[in-house]
Amino acid sequence: MSSEFELWLNRFFESYYRHRPVNATFIGDHRFDDRLPDFSAAGVAAMLGDAERLLEDAAAIDTTSLSAVERIDKRLAEGFLRIQQWELASPHFQRGNPSLYTGEAIFGVIGLFLTDYAPLAERAEAAIARMNAIGVLLDQGTHNVHEAPLAWTERALRECQGARAFLGAGIDRLAADIPALQPALRTAADAALAAFARYASHLTDTLRHAQTPAPAAGPEALDLLLREGHFLTQSADEILAYALAKMAEAEAYLTQHAADFGAADWREALAGLADFHPTTAGYLDRYGELWEQSRQLVRDADLLTWPDFPIEYTPQPHWAREAAPSLYFLFYRAPAAFNRPPVHRYLVTP
């Protein structure tokens, strides 16, 4: 790797992890596990300043000395920085999305307990620090967001509800396994609960009555995302026309071949898929069975190289079950790029 580009890329990631500590936790960089994002005026200015300097320095790098992979990496990073500049200056991110704050606050804590990347007590210490920081983050949301689309406000209120469940019974269940930290966990969780209650009042009393008419970011933002986020040369209209044509082509094929499935109509054929389900007793085991069958099929057909990385299908942890329905609580997240545990858990709804 070009030494100049390597230094630049290291600076890019250092800025990324520092300003997005919750993302860093999920990626497996745990240097910032005790922090939450800073969306104060100073924090946003620091992010924008980093982006501007990184883009200026990237423009000075001699791309002829870079390998093909390095040029792709550089282009990806530059695209991210340009999109970030738009987001931070728009009314659609920290200045207009109340659920940005609730999501970062609650998953900043939950994310510490989804994988066993460190002893439970060490992760609990980081959780205490993050719970104590939730008040500052949510107060920034109250200060920054004065109007929002109603759906975004309602999502933030649902996440406040999920936070109440997690920071109540959820934390108590986690704390039961680390008695020495029970008092500190409970105190920090109570402070976070109070912060969520204040924020929920702001959502209910202010933002529900200060609705923006629509959340659309506009064609310029869409073009930016297509160009700098997905690196497509087609316009939005061209992509839409392509998608509609492919859908019509697929429907015509299904209509023509419905009889092959023993059905009069392709909709009837697809509805028949509902018959292929396990018994209640075999529900959990069925995940692993299908995973093994899929892997064997791929091997037999020599379709691709399947990494030897085990997945364990396990019921959603008890501490998350009451909170999960109100949150964007995924069954599966990609294994962390760094500090990856030997087995990755797929969390199945009981």
N, C-alpha and C positions, 0 to 999 in steps of 0.2 A: 504494500500500500504506500502511496506517495506520503512522505513524512508531513508535508504541508497540509494535505487533505486529512490525514489521520488526526493531526492536532485540531483542525477545524471541526471534524466530526466529534471528537471527544468534547470539545466546548459545546457543541450543539446538544449532546446528550446530557452533559452536566447541567446546562440550563433547563432542559426538559424535566429532568428528575427533580431539580431543586424547586421549580415552580409548580410541579404536579406531583406532590409527594404521595397522594393516594394511588395514582397511576404507577408510580415507582414501586409501591408495595406489591401491586399485582404483577408487575414485570419481574420482581425478584431482587430489586435494589433496595435494601432495607436501611440505608443510611438516614432516611428521612421519616421513619415510621412513627416518630413522635410529633409530626407536624401535619398541618392541614394547609390548603392553598390560601394565598393572600390576595383577596380581590379589593383591597383598599386602593385609593388613588396611587399611593406609593408602590404597592405591589404590582398593579397593572402597568404603571410606568416602567418598572423594572423589567417586566416581561417584554413590553414593546421595545425598550432599549436594547435588550439582548437580541431580539429578532432583527432590528435594524442593523446592528453591528455585525451579526452573523451573515446577513444577506450581503452587506457591503464587502465583507471579507471573502465570501464565496465568489463574488464576481471577479475578484482579483486572482483566483486560483487558475493556474494553467491547466485546462481540461485535457490538452493533448498528452499530458503526462499521466493521465489517469487510465486505469483499466476500464473495460466495459462495465463491470460490476460497480466500480467506484463512481462512474458517471451516473449510474442509476441511483446509487445511494445519495449522491449529491443532489440529484434532481428531486428525489423523494423528500429530503430534508428541506430544501428550498421551498417546495410546494407547501409543506406543512407550515413553514414560517409565514408565507404570504397569506394563507388561510387564517392563521392565528391573528395576523394584523387586522384582517377584516373583522373577525369575530369580536376582538376586544374593542374595536371602534364602533361596532354596530349596536343596535338596541335589542339584539337577539341572544346575547350571551350574558355576561355578568351584569349588564345594565337593564336587562329585560326578562330574564328567566329565573323565577324564584326557586324552581326545582333544582337548578344548578347547585344551590347552597345546601338544600336538604340532602340531595344525593351524595355530595362530597362528604358532608358531615357524618351521615350514617354509615356509608360504605367505607369511610376512613377507619371506622372501628371494626365493622364486620369483616373487612378484608384481612384483618390481622389474625382471624380465627378460622379462615377457610382452608388453610394448609398448615401442616406442621413443620414449617421451615425453621423453627427455633423452639426451645422449651416453652411450655405454656406460660410460665411465670414471666419470661422475658417479653412475650407478646402482650401479656396483660399490663406490664409496665408501660409499654408503648400505647396501649389502649387508654390507660389512665391519662397520659399526657394529651392524647387526641381528644378525649372527652372533655378535658379541662379547656381545650382550645375551641370547642364547638360554639361557645357563647360569642367569641370574637367573630367567627366566620358568619354566623347567622345575623349578628348585628350589622355586618357589612352588607348582607342581603337586604336588611331593612333599610339601610341608608341608600343603597344603590338602585333598588327596584321600586319605582313609583307607579308603574302600570305594567300590565302583562296580559297576554291572551288568557281567557278564563280557563281553558283546558290546562294551561301550564300552572296556574294557581291551584286548580283542583288536584293536579298531580302532586304538587308540593304539600298540600294538606294531607293527602293519602300517605305521603312519606313521613309526615309528622306523626301520623297514627302508627305507622310501622315502627318509627323510632321509639314511641312510648312503650310499645310491646317489647322491643329488644332491650331498651335501657331499663326496663322494669324486670320482668321475670327472666328475660334472656340473659342479662348480665348476672342475675342471681344464680342461674343454673351454671354458667361458666365459672363463677366465683367459688362454687361449692368444691371444685377440684383444686383450688389454691387458697386454703383457709387463711394463710398469712396475709394475703392481699385483699381479702373480702372487705374490710372496712374502707380501704382506699378506693376500691372499685365502686362500692356503693356510693361513697361521697362524690366521686367524679361523675357517676351516672346520674345522680340527683341534680348536680349542677347542669349537666347536659339536658336533662328533662325540663328544667326550668327555662333553659334557653330555647328549646323547641316550643314550649308553651308560649313564650313571648313572640316567637316568630309566627306561630299559628294565629295569634291574635292579629298580627300585622296582615297576614294573608286574608283573614276573615273580615276584619274591620276596614281595611284599606284596599287591598288589591282586588277583592271580589267586586268592588264598586269602581275600580279604575281599570276597566278592560280596554285593551287595544282591539281594534276591529278584527284583525286577522294576523296569524303568525307568519305569513309568507315573507320570505327574505327578498324576493324579487329575482328577475331574470339575470341581473348582473352577478348576484351571489351564486346562482345556479351555474352560470358559465364559469365562474371562478372555481367552484368545486369540481366541475367536470374537467377543467383544464389542469388545475394544480393539485387536486386530490386524487383524481382517477386517471389523469394524463390521457384523456380522450381528445381526438381532433374533431369528432362529430359535434354538431350543435344539439341542444336539447330536443328540438323538433325532429332532427334526423334520427336520434335514438328512439324517440317515441314511435316514429313511423316504422322503424325496424322491429321494435317489440310487438306492435300491433300486427305486423305482417307475419311474424313467427308464431304468434298466438293463433291467428287464423289458419296457418299451415298445420299446426298441431291439432286443432279442432277438426280440421278436414280429415287428417290421418286417423284420429280416433273414431270419427264417424264411419269411415270406410272399413275399419278393422274391428268394430264393436262385436261383430259376430264371432270373431276369433276367441273372444272371452266368454262366449255363450250368452251374450246379452243383446237385446234389441237396440240398445242405445248406449253410447259411451258413458253417459252419466250413470246409467244402471251398472255398467261394468266397474266404474270407480267406486260406486256405493258398496259393491260387493267386497271391497277391501276391508270393510268393517267387520267381516266375519273372521278375519285372521287376527285374533287376539288371544292372549293367554288367560288361564283361569286366575282367580284372585290369589290362590296359593302359589302359582308359578310366576306371578307378576315381576318380582325383583330378579329372579334367576333368568327371566326371558331376556333382559337387557344384555347380560353377559353371553348368553347363547347366540343371539343375533350378531353381537360384536365378533365372536369367534367365527361364525359362518361367513360374515362379510369379509373378514381378513383372509379366510381360506379361499374364498371366491377370487379375491384380488390376486392372491398368490398363484392360484391355478391358471388364471388368465394372463398372468405376467403383466398386469396393468401398471403397477408402480411399486416402489420400494416402501414397505410398511415398517416404520420404526418399531423397535422392540421396547415399547414403553407401556407398561401395564396400566389399565384403567380399572378402578374398583367402583362398582355400582353400589351405592350405599344410601340408606334413607337419610333424608334431610336431618341435620342435627336438631335435637330437641330445643336448643336455645334459639333456633331460628324460625321455628314453625309458626309461632303466633305472629311474628313480624312479616314473614315472607310474602303473604298475599297482598300486602300494601306496598311492597317494594319491587324494584326491578331486580329480583333475586333470581339469577340464572341457575339453571341446572348444571351448566357446564361452562367453564372458562378455559381458554387455551392454557396449557401448562406454562408456568413462568419461564421466561427465557433464562433467568439466573436463579441460583439456589433452588433448583427444582427438586421436589421430594421424589423418592423412588417410585411411588405409586400416586397416580392422579385420581382424585375422587370426582365421580359424577353423582350429583346429589338428586336422588329420586324422591318425588313427593310420596309420602307414605300412603 
